Amino acid sequence: MDRIFIEGLDVDTVIGVYDWERGIRQCLRLDLTFAWDIRAAAASDDLSHALDYAAVSERIQDFASQAQFQLVETFAERLAAVLMEEFQIPGLRLKVTKPGAVPAAAGVGVEIVRGCL
Ligand SMILES: Nc1nc2c(c(=O)[nH]1)N=C([C@H](O)[C@@H](O)CO)CN2
């Protein structure tokens, strides 16, 4: 299966376990890889046959702007389900990084694979 990717997508959301995190917005950095057969899009040169990474990015930004989860695990799981359902994506890899959560680390977070990648 071919793959489409979105790297280093910064989103703004309410995320965190602690009281001080519930009243602020923080950045999450997302890296996504989608399973997608690109042959129909390539043969037709028609965006309607492609997985439109701009439309997917917009949906992710909208999801994050509404979300208020405590755990990055929940953010990742719910976002993966929304994208797979709404864009008929057969499989994806999603890495969610929370920069600055552990000051000594460049980043911490989760990476999940769902469906067939
Ligand atoms: N596995 C996780 N561990 C932690 C999370 C999380 O979402 N998943 N979150 C926190 C706090 O919100 C932290 O990021 C605040 O700096 C701690 N551990």
The ligand as a MOL file (V3000), in Angstrom:
LIG
                    3D

  0  0  0     0  0            999 V3000
M  V30 BEGIN CTAB
M  V30 COUNTS 18 19 0 0 0
M  V30 BEGIN ATOM
M  V30 1 N 1.4640 8.5540 29.3170 0
M  V30 2 C 1.1970 9.8270 29.7030 0
M  V30 3 N 1.8610 10.3630 30.7360 0
M  V30 4 C 1.5950 11.6100 31.1120 0
M  V30 5 C 0.6530 12.3890 30.4320 0
M  V30 6 C -0.0200 11.8170 29.3260 0
M  V30 7 O -0.8760 12.4290 28.6480 0
M  V30 8 N 0.2750 10.5300 28.9930 0
M  V30 9 N 0.4430 13.6930 30.8160 0
M  V30 10 C 1.0650 14.2350 31.8240 0
M  V30 11 C 0.9040 15.6600 32.1750 0
M  V30 12 O -0.2400 16.2410 31.5830 0
M  V30 13 C 2.2030 16.3720 31.7500 0
M  V30 14 O 2.2900 16.3720 30.3190 0
M  V30 15 C 2.3010 17.7800 32.2660 0
M  V30 16 O 3.6100 18.2610 32.0440 0
M  V30 17 C 2.0320 13.4800 32.6440 0
M  V30 18 N 2.2500 12.1420 32.1710 0
M  V30 END ATOM
M  V30 BEGIN BOND
M  V30 1 1 1 2
M  V30 2 2 2 3
M  V30 3 1 2 8
M  V30 4 1 3 4
M  V30 5 2 4 5
M  V30 6 1 4 18
M  V30 7 1 5 6
M  V30 8 1 5 9
M  V30 9 2 6 7
M  V30 10 1 6 8
M  V30 11 2 9 10
M  V30 12 1 10 11
M  V30 13 1 10 17
M  V30 14 1 11 12
M  V30 15 1 11 13
M  V30 16 1 13 14
M  V30 17 1 13 15
M  V30 18 1 15 16
M  V30 19 1 17 18
M  V30 END BOND
M  V30 END CTAB
M  END
